[in-house]
């Protein structure tokens, strides 16, 4: 799966796996809890029809980068005692933040949504 976001944006993408058995899969990432990618902790996949080669199961993966650059990688790992293990390579790219606004201050003030997307505390200054 390939994700392409600006810094400060959260994008949701769908990735598919071919499943042959009805199973509940546990979801994890190779990098652990500090991943820039997120997904539900588990999901269920329906069984393939008898004699079938499998059915496509879709899982939503969110990408919220905390650094600029190409080649932001992780691996989505789906595991089940019945269905085995599936590994899905994830690749992200983060470009500079996109301009926001305009902000309407005609009433004297306005709320500007803001979130620190970096992995550590950071100090920000506004002019």
C-alpha beads as a LAMMPS data file, in Angstrom:
LAMMPS data file: protein, C-alpha beads

127 atoms
126 bonds

1 atom types
1 bond types

-500.0 500.0 xlo xhi
-500.0 500.0 ylo yhi
-500.0 500.0 zlo zhi

Masses

1 110.0

Atoms # bond

1 1 1 0.000 0.000 0.000
2 1 1 1.291 3.470 -0.838
3 1 1 0.230 6.569 1.117
4 1 1 0.981 10.176 0.167
5 1 1 0.201 12.966 2.660
6 1 1 1.313 16.448 3.639
7 1 1 2.722 16.944 7.136
8 1 1 -0.233 17.461 9.501
9 1 1 -2.687 15.525 7.346
10 1 1 -4.218 12.169 8.181
11 1 1 -5.178 10.031 5.206
12 1 1 -7.139 6.784 5.172
13 1 1 -6.381 4.081 2.640
14 1 1 -7.699 0.599 1.955
15 1 1 -5.509 -2.446 1.566
16 1 1 -6.649 -5.925 0.592
17 1 1 -5.600 -9.465 1.465
18 1 1 -6.779 -12.758 -0.061
19 1 1 -8.381 -14.869 2.702
20 1 1 -9.439 -18.514 2.390
21 1 1 -10.892 -19.188 5.860
22 1 1 -13.334 -17.346 8.094
23 1 1 -11.163 -15.840 10.773
24 1 1 -10.667 -12.986 13.168
25 1 1 -7.275 -11.416 12.576
26 1 1 -5.116 -9.525 15.036
27 1 1 -3.512 -6.420 13.562
28 1 1 -0.015 -5.178 14.397
29 1 1 2.852 -3.281 12.800
30 1 1 6.464 -4.412 12.475
31 1 1 7.687 -1.132 13.998
32 1 1 5.488 -1.571 17.078
33 1 1 3.364 1.102 18.737
34 1 1 5.310 4.061 17.273
35 1 1 4.118 3.531 13.684
36 1 1 2.933 6.442 11.496
37 1 1 0.325 3.971 10.213
38 1 1 -2.752 2.939 12.216
39 1 1 -5.481 0.316 11.834
40 1 1 -8.151 -1.305 13.985
41 1 1 -6.698 -3.836 16.448
42 1 1 -8.613 -6.696 14.792
43 1 1 -11.023 -7.461 11.987
44 1 1 -13.027 -10.430 10.699
45 1 1 -12.769 -11.953 7.250
46 1 1 -15.491 -14.106 5.711
47 1 1 -14.712 -17.588 4.412
48 1 1 -14.188 -18.254 0.717
49 1 1 -16.918 -20.287 -1.034
50 1 1 -16.351 -24.055 -1.121
51 1 1 -13.717 -24.865 -3.724
52 1 1 -12.832 -21.193 -4.079
53 1 1 -9.307 -19.863 -4.022
54 1 1 -10.057 -17.100 -1.521
55 1 1 -11.960 -13.870 -1.043
56 1 1 -10.610 -10.371 -0.829
57 1 1 -10.766 -8.848 2.651
58 1 1 -10.276 -5.099 3.019
59 1 1 -8.802 -3.286 6.000
60 1 1 -8.577 0.480 6.433
61 1 1 -5.126 1.849 7.237
62 1 1 -4.561 5.463 8.299
63 1 1 -1.306 7.301 7.623
64 1 1 -0.410 10.354 9.712
65 1 1 3.256 11.189 9.146
66 1 1 5.391 12.889 11.775
67 1 1 8.377 13.668 9.551
68 1 1 8.974 14.857 6.007
69 1 1 10.434 12.516 3.443
70 1 1 10.176 9.617 1.058
71 1 1 10.314 5.962 1.953
72 1 1 8.470 6.032 5.293
73 1 1 8.008 2.288 5.704
74 1 1 6.324 -0.225 7.918
75 1 1 4.718 -3.652 7.577
76 1 1 1.098 -4.389 8.449
77 1 1 0.966 -7.844 10.056
78 1 1 -2.349 -9.708 10.169
79 1 1 -2.337 -12.927 12.198
80 1 1 -4.895 -15.615 12.906
81 1 1 -4.662 -19.164 14.261
82 1 1 -6.967 -20.248 11.416
83 1 1 -5.829 -18.058 8.541
84 1 1 -2.113 -17.821 9.264
85 1 1 -0.079 -14.648 8.854
86 1 1 -0.282 -11.995 6.157
87 1 1 2.311 -9.253 5.790
88 1 1 1.470 -6.133 3.807
89 1 1 4.289 -3.690 3.024
90 1 1 3.326 -0.077 3.680
91 1 1 5.110 2.834 2.045
92 1 1 4.443 6.476 2.851
93 1 1 5.616 9.816 1.567
94 1 1 5.265 13.081 3.447
95 1 1 5.542 16.471 1.763
96 1 1 5.618 19.955 3.306
97 1 1 2.403 21.134 4.992
98 1 1 -0.227 22.656 2.739
99 1 1 -1.364 26.242 3.403
100 1 1 -4.615 26.494 5.358
101 1 1 -7.164 29.262 5.429
102 1 1 -8.154 31.927 5.042
103 1 1 -9.222 32.309 8.658
104 1 1 -12.178 34.650 9.170
105 1 1 -11.260 37.096 11.983
106 1 1 -13.990 39.617 11.135
107 1 1 -15.626 39.086 14.551
108 1 1 -12.379 39.886 16.413
109 1 1 -11.072 36.344 16.915
110 1 1 -11.127 32.905 15.382
111 1 1 -10.238 29.351 16.316
112 1 1 -7.366 27.800 14.373
113 1 1 -7.227 23.992 14.638
114 1 1 -3.719 22.836 15.475
115 1 1 -2.089 19.515 16.354
116 1 1 1.530 18.608 17.107
117 1 1 2.198 15.694 14.751
118 1 1 5.787 15.169 15.885
119 1 1 6.779 12.223 18.086
120 1 1 8.126 14.547 20.823
121 1 1 7.003 17.764 22.483
122 1 1 7.714 20.820 20.341
123 1 1 7.473 24.574 20.798
124 1 1 5.619 26.539 18.117
125 1 1 5.546 30.285 17.501
126 1 1 2.861 32.254 15.672
127 1 1 3.290 35.662 14.089

Bonds

1 1 1 2
2 1 2 3
3 1 3 4
4 1 4 5
5 1 5 6
6 1 6 7
7 1 7 8
8 1 8 9
9 1 9 10
10 1 10 11
11 1 11 12
12 1 12 13
13 1 13 14
14 1 14 15
15 1 15 16
16 1 16 17
17 1 17 18
18 1 18 19
19 1 19 20
20 1 20 21
21 1 21 22
22 1 22 23
23 1 23 24
24 1 24 25
25 1 25 26
26 1 26 27
27 1 27 28
28 1 28 29
29 1 29 30
30 1 30 31
31 1 31 32
32 1 32 33
33 1 33 34
34 1 34 35
35 1 35 36
36 1 36 37
37 1 37 38
38 1 38 39
39 1 39 40
40 1 40 41
41 1 41 42
42 1 42 43
43 1 43 44
44 1 44 45
45 1 45 46
46 1 46 47
47 1 47 48
48 1 48 49
49 1 49 50
50 1 50 51
51 1 51 52
52 1 52 53
53 1 53 54
54 1 54 55
55 1 55 56
56 1 56 57
57 1 57 58
58 1 58 59
59 1 59 60
60 1 60 61
61 1 61 62
62 1 62 63
63 1 63 64
64 1 64 65
65 1 65 66
66 1 66 67
67 1 67 68
68 1 68 69
69 1 69 70
70 1 70 71
71 1 71 72
72 1 72 73
73 1 73 74
74 1 74 75
75 1 75 76
76 1 76 77
77 1 77 78
78 1 78 79
79 1 79 80
80 1 80 81
81 1 81 82
82 1 82 83
83 1 83 84
84 1 84 85
85 1 85 86
86 1 86 87
87 1 87 88
88 1 88 89
89 1 89 90
90 1 90 91
91 1 91 92
92 1 92 93
93 1 93 94
94 1 94 95
95 1 95 96
96 1 96 97
97 1 97 98
98 1 98 99
99 1 99 100
100 1 100 101
101 1 101 102
102 1 102 103
103 1 103 104
104 1 104 105
105 1 105 106
106 1 106 107
107 1 107 108
108 1 108 109
109 1 109 110
110 1 110 111
111 1 111 112
112 1 112 113
113 1 113 114
114 1 114 115
115 1 115 116
116 1 116 117
117 1 117 118
118 1 118 119
119 1 119 120
120 1 120 121
121 1 121 122
122 1 122 123
123 1 123 124
124 1 124 125
125 1 125 126
126 1 126 127
